[in-house]
Amino acid sequence: MEKHKIFSMSFASVYPHYINKVEKKGHTKAELDTIICWLTGYNQQELQHQIDNKTDFESFFEQAPQIHENASKITGVICGYRVEEIEDKLMQKIRYLDKLVDELAKGKSMEKILRS
């Protein structure tokens, strides 16, 4: 099966769009970084390293220290798909991130976004 093109896109090329999306709704880059680090297990320095190296999405998630144990609690529809039903594990992780970014942009509390 052919790989989806997003897998080879650099995380750094999409990251500014995430920032723009949350800042337009009155949220900060720091809040965005918090949810990315929560999901992936990266710390701020490791996240910046991935951005600086223009790591593709596949490697970004492969190299992630640990996907958060509560990531499976991320549910709902993103891009027309229920995230909890996506079979491709890499695509599911990418959509988890998309869902978290959407929740931040929509003003959901950080406590709820981080499934605490």
Buried (B, 14 or more C-beta within 10 A) or exposed (E): EEEBEBBEBBBBEBBEEBBEBBBEEEBEEEBBBBBBBBBBEBEEEBBEEBBEBEBBBBBBBEBBEEBBEEBEEBEEEBEEEEBBEBEEEBBBBBBBBBBBBBBBBEEEEBEEBBBE
